[in-house]
Amino acid sequence: SSPPSSQFKATFQESYQVYKRYQMVIHKDPPDKPTISQVRLVPVSFEDPQFKSSFNQSATLFAKYQMSVHKDTPSDCGENEFTRFLCDSPLEAEHAPNGPECGYGSFHQQYWLDGKIIAVGVIDILPYCVSSVYLYYDPDFAFLSLGVYSALR
């Protein structure tokens, strides 16, 4: 599998489906548990299906973080404030032929555990750097030092 052979590539999806079924039956994983990767890089765009489907969970986590860590009031961290602060970006997505596969622009790097988002790193990927804009996490998982992990990652 390293480097991936043509046989590995040809049977990957079938093998993954067997693995996923095993995880669901034996370990009782939910069908939507992200088992390929616990970290998802999602473009900040309401046109992106992953961004749209995780928006409410991300906004709720943001509010929980802001109220717990920064002592904000609920009105300080509603969906409108979340969108203004961490979703409205002046950067426009761009896919340059010699750029990264994900392209350039603003992203939410989501950290998943047991089918739910436990941290989000808001990052801008630019031609010559990656800029960490903000990180918020579930305060129940503070013991994992997710900010440190995200910075190192």
ABEGO torsion letter per residue (X at the ends): XOBBBAAAAAAAAAAAAAAAAAAAAAAGBBAABBAABABBBBBBBAABAAAAAAAAAAAAAAAAAAAAAAGBBAAAABAAAAAAAAABBABBBBBBAABBAAEBEBBBBBBBBGGBBABBBBBBBBAABBBBABBBBBAAAAAAGAAAAAAAX
